[in-house]
Amino acid sequence: MTLLLLTALLIPPTAHVTPPGQEAVTLSARAIRTWEIELPADPFQKISGSLPIAHDGGSGFAVSASGTGFEIDTDGDGVLDRKVDGREDPETKVRGARVTVSGLKDGEPFRYPARMELRPEGWAWASSSVLEGMIGKTPVQLIDVDGNGRYTDVGTDAIGVNGSNVAQFLGETLLVDGELRSIALSGEGATVVARTFPFEGQVGTLDLRSEFGGKGVMLGAVVQSVDRKHSFELSAMENGAKVPAGRYRLVAAKIGLGEARATVDTRMMGTIRVKKEAKTALQWGAPIKATFVFDRKGSEITLDPEKVKYTGAAGERWVGWDPVGKSPTFHIKDAETGEVLVDAVFPGSC
Amino acid sequence: MNLVSKGVACAVLLCGIGAAKPVPQEGPDGAASQESQATGGSIPVKVVAGRLVVSCDLATAANRIPVNLFLEHEGRHGLQLHNRAAATLRAESADGTPRSIAMLFPGFRVDVPARELGPEEEFEEFTKYHSAEMGENALVGSIGVDVLKDWTVTFALASGAVRLEPPASDETVASTPGGIVSSVFVESDGTVVAPLSLIDDMAWLPVRWNSGEPAGFMLGTSKYDTRIDVRAARRVGKPAGDVGTVRIGEIDLSKYVAFRPEAVVEVHPDLALGITGIGLLESFEVRVDRARREVRMKPIRAAKYPEADFAFFSARAKESPDALLGYLESYPGARLAPEAARLLLDDSLADMASPEDVNAAVKWIYDTMEGDLRTTRMLDLMKEMADAGESDVVVAAGALGIEAGRDDRYPNAVHEVHGLLGRTLLDRGDGDEAWRHLLSAAFGLPEDGRVNYDLGRFYESQGRFRRAFSRYVQAVISPESGGLAIDAMQRVQPLLATSDDDTREPYSVAMVERMIAGKVRSFGAASPFVKSEETPVLRTVLVEFFTNGHFGNEERGGAIGGALGMEGLIGHFSPDSGVERGIEFESGDAEVSGVVGTEAEAEKPEEANVVFLEYHLPVPRPDALCTSLGAKRAAQLRVGDPEVIVVDGAVRSAGAGKWRDAEEIYNRGRRAVLGRLATLGDHELDLLDASYEDGVLSGTVEVYGPRGEDLAVEVVLAEGRVLYPGTSGVVVHRRVARGSLLGGTEPLGFSEDDGEDEVTFEFRRPVSEIEDAMAAHLDQLESEGAGSAPRISMTIDPREMRIIAFLYDRRTGAVLSADEIIPEGIPGDELRVLDVEAAPASAGGR
């Protein structure tokens, strides 16, 4: 075997020249047919005449609303060739569909799956693809949240880390194999090169687990720094994780128990300050306070399960906390005597 | 309290605040069962498609039905019940108060205070695919831990039984020799006795895994496979679930089952490692004694590791189509092969596999399904893939589905496959092949709206417009194709003259109504109303009908009964020829202004003294005929569900029922109207000089009578007939209120006493404004989460326009006087007489 051949076998053709302490990997596109990745922001974009996926034949694939569904040009020839009605999710009551468009890009055939959802303002779309690869021993998936065709927008796009199906916002840092590292991404489209190197800024510990009050399993807890440069999914970090010091917001969270799930509306929450070389533990979850509104007309009172709100210790509002058939009992009392006038529960059909 | 089903409204209404009224709890004793709840007993169970199923009767004081139920030891519920079963049982009283339900087992019964709603689609799907194994009764619910926790439960699945015993009393437990078990030990017969942990009623077995780490295994029966937490499995580098030994004392669970890696979303102080499955429990007799906090596991079968199960979990963990294909080729008849085949298809599509590979995956789904359900399975796959735009899969599945059509358990499945395959081929431009399949579908399902619509599309594409129009007419009566068919008829009708020499009649609802006569249900009064001394007419009465195009269905009843009853009332009290046109005329007047006199006019009945309005409310979901006016009027009259006829805002009559109830609904409504007609009022309202010009409706309302602080006038644009085929079975809706002609949000007040005998109001509004308001109201309903409605029949047909005005009390909604007029200037004035001659006595619902 010649030296030249030996060299060719030992050095992979895609290897990058990487400075010491840095690691570079290539992330490649993969279509996701059954989308189960939970994103920290709504990825759906309103469709304005076309699905803006560029191809050799144009800048997108034409879409036109039709009845409750839409018609779409799936092969890029400008002709609306498929009528899609979509299907209403029995749980969410949201009508959605999945379409796959195909054509040529740079002379090569490609297929692009997209998720469609019917919103009050009309049909909207979101990507159904990721760029994925391994950084060290940590699998990552980049998601183009804003639908602009790039996967590298810090603070806007998302990244799934370590096989979690809960993605965090893409930041300038990443927890890789338990170590906080800076990450730099280069390239566009279907291939992106990710380089990581040790983070050199001030660091503190953020713990979302130890002071959380709740019986369920924390399935997701995503924070983002106020300057949107850093974001972490911390639900699996039992003792917290090293993060760049600064102010953070909880942007998404979810707990579950058995088949039940509850998510968090974080808009009423304050920020979390992570001081350098200190541990910050967020006190949230229980005790949960339930508030409800009711309508009263004369001697009739109407209560609506949709109007019961559950607020946690950090001001977070828990949504979906209404297992079907499990009603709270409402005691309606005489204000003066305290005598219970009526007990009521929501019907078993609710 | 007011019970309504989910999706309708879940509000609870409490009446009579001010008096103590605890929630009543009825017993189910009316079921006349002699069984005792105290004794317990043995429940026969069977494993069907990997689920534990119990057959029993359910009973309330009102009814008793035989059912199948899942038995889910880890289900966080008591008794879940499908809404349809609950309705049959009358599981809630009319005001929503839950009724106690008895589960009747051989020799004993178990009572629950109320049912809960469960995953209805899952119940229905299970029944569809496994009806043969379960017998003739549907699976309608599930028994969960809230029921089972009150018993000592023994799972003897190998002998097909679950035994329930009353729990030991505290005294008995205290006197137990040896006390409460604190550690695992083995009895002489091999039974392992272990302490039981109870966390929020969930029962946990103590296990050791991963070289002795303690963990918890939940005792579950809802799945066949024994699950292991996928994160824990990955942590030890075993994503396929082969984590090594998992021991309860001497028993190594990993010798009996291959663990299925799944997310275990549970909490345990050590580690929520997994959940037992039915497959594991079949090898043991397991006694769960919550009072003593102990579990006893007696092996009854030798351990036999299921290699095929592990092969699937291993292939699945590799996330590669090749691995799944390898599994299928090795274990084509295995229990998990259907799941593997489906996963193979998903992965093949995600990996953009070649059409040959995708078709091969479809074939695996076909091959791994039971012989008499293959066509049904292919049909379900076709529907899903059609929605996803994967037409190649639809075509491949269709071809396979047709192959097995004769053997399928559901004879209509093959016809549906032909229909969907034909539609897909038509979309792809393969018209001739599509036509062949669509004809086959129509042969089996001649009334299927979508098949007729697609055949119409084919004929239209061929320029065979008359044949196309005929198919569209058949399609218009079906809710799933009605909207499309209306558009298609309007498109094709002008082309008919080019294909034959017949004189064209302009497209109209009246024309469609005639064409569908006989295909839809109708109800007509035996004779028109004639006033007499016994039935005097002392006022004009307003009949308001609150309905919805999707309320109920033709089979079970709902809007269909009300619509047919209303059709009878309209035919009886308000034949078209009796409505004024443009200018006022006196009752009994023999001339109709603006219309050329004919013989038909000479027989014109007296002026209609009963006017009708139909409002659509967004319950159970919006339809395109819902308006803010309807919502406002419903609020004034305190109408909740769309199932009532209100006469003069004062007398209520049934407005929903089965189609065969139409005569009774008509008779009740008629009596209510006659009562009001015979009541002299203090007020009189007249509509005058109504006209339609350049898209604008205008006119005058004159009101006589004493003023009142709360009195007001409303002027409404209604359409005589509107096509809206909803799931209720009603196709043609009559006298549909489209919006207020007053423009603003407030009605005209009739309160100021200026000394004049009468007050004259003028109104003027472009029809397009009303159409915009209709669309805006639907947008608002959607944004409020009420649901969306197909936007069909949203354009008001001028030929059907009627103006209705009424004077009413804003406080109570009571109507004091009303009038109706057809404006002058609407298109088709010249055809008016023809309309009279052709006045149909037809066609309310399918």
Contacts between the chains, C-beta under 8 A, distances in Angstrom:
chain1	res1	chain2	res2	distance
A	30	B	350	7.5
A	31	B	350	5.2
A	31	B	351	7.7
A	31	B	352	6.7
A	32	B	350	6.5
A	33	B	346	5.1
A	33	B	347	7.6
A	33	B	349	5.3
A	33	B	350	3.8
A	34	B	346	6.0
A	34	B	350	7.9
A	67	B	483	6.0
A	67	B	484	6.9
A	67	B	790	5.7
A	67	B	791	7.5
A	67	B	792	7.8
A	68	B	788	6.5
A	68	B	790	5.4
A	72	B	389	7.5
A	74	B	389	6.3
A	81	B	427	7.2
A	81	B	428	8.0
A	82	B	389	5.7
A	82	B	391	7.3
A	82	B	427	6.2
A	83	B	427	6.7
A	84	B	387	6.7
A	84	B	389	5.9
A	85	B	387	6.6
A	86	B	387	6.1
A	87	B	384	7.9
A	87	B	387	4.9
A	90	B	121	5.2
A	93	B	7	7.9
A	93	B	785	7.6
A	93	B	787	6.8
A	95	B	788	7.2
A	97	B	387	5.6
A	97	B	388	6.8
A	97	B	389	7.4
A	98	B	387	7.7
A	98	B	388	4.6
A	98	B	389	7.1
A	99	B	388	7.1
A	99	B	389	4.3
A	100	B	349	7.8
A	100	B	388	7.5
A	100	B	389	5.8
A	100	B	390	6.9
A	111	B	352	5.0
A	113	B	350	7.7
A	118	B	788	7.0
A	120	B	779	6.8
A	120	B	782	5.0
A	120	B	783	4.5
A	163	B	234	6.9
A	215	B	200	6.5
A	215	B	267	6.2
A	216	B	265	7.7
A	216	B	267	6.8
A	217	B	265	4.8
A	217	B	266	6.7
A	217	B	267	5.9
A	217	B	272	7.6
A	219	B	265	6.8
A	236	B	231	7.6
A	256	B	265	4.3
A	257	B	76	7.6
A	257	B	265	6.3
A	257	B	266	6.8
A	257	B	267	6.9
A	258	B	74	6.9
A	258	B	75	7.9
A	258	B	76	5.2
A	258	B	265	6.4
A	258	B	266	6.6
A	259	B	76	7.5
A	260	B	76	7.0
A	299	B	15	6.4
A	299	B	16	5.5
A	299	B	17	4.8
A	299	B	18	5.8
A	300	B	13	6.0
A	300	B	14	6.7
A	300	B	15	5.3
A	300	B	17	7.4
A	301	B	13	7.4
A	301	B	14	4.6
A	301	B	17	6.0
A	302	B	11	5.1
A	302	B	12	7.1
A	302	B	13	5.0
A	302	B	14	7.6
A	303	B	11	6.4
A	303	B	12	5.0
A	303	B	14	7.4
A	304	B	9	7.8
A	304	B	10	6.8
A	304	B	11	4.3
A	304	B	12	7.8
A	305	B	10	4.9
A	305	B	11	7.7
A	306	B	10	7.1
A	323	B	76	7.6
A	324	B	6	7.2
A	324	B	116	6.7
A	324	B	117	4.8
A	324	B	118	7.6
A	325	B	77	6.6
A	325	B	80	6.7
A	325	B	115	7.3
A	325	B	116	2.5
A	325	B	117	4.7
A	325	B	118	7.4
A	326	B	77	7.7
A	326	B	116	6.7
A	330	B	12	7.8
A	332	B	14	6.7
A	332	B	17	6.6
A	339	B	20	6.8
A	340	B	20	7.2
A	340	B	22	7.4
A	341	B	17	5.9
A	341	B	18	7.0
A	341	B	19	7.1
A	341	B	20	5.7
A	341	B	21	6.8
A	342	B	14	5.2
A	342	B	17	6.6
A	342	B	20	7.7
A	342	B	21	5.1
A	342	B	22	7.4
A	342	B	23	7.7
A	343	B	22	5.8
A	343	B	23	4.6
A	344	B	1	6.1
A	344	B	12	5.4
A	344	B	14	5.3
A	344	B	23	6.6
A	345	B	12	7.2
A	345	B	23	7.0
A	345	B	98	7.3
A	345	B	114	7.8
A	346	B	10	5.8
A	346	B	12	5.3
A	347	B	1	7.4
A	347	B	3	4.4
A	347	B	4	7.1
A	347	B	10	6.7
A	347	B	12	6.6
A	347	B	92	5.7
A	347	B	96	4.4
A	347	B	98	7.4
A	348	B	81	7.5
A	348	B	86	6.8
A	348	B	91	6.6
A	348	B	92	6.2
A	348	B	98	5.5
A	348	B	114	5.3
A	348	B	115	4.9
A	348	B	116	5.5
A	348	B	117	6.0
A	349	B	3	6.8
A	349	B	4	7.2
A	349	B	5	4.6
A	349	B	6	4.9
A	349	B	10	7.2
A	349	B	83	5.7
A	349	B	86	7.0
A	349	B	92	7.3
A	349	B	117	5.3
A	350	B	6	5.6
A	350	B	10	3.4
A	350	B	117	7.1
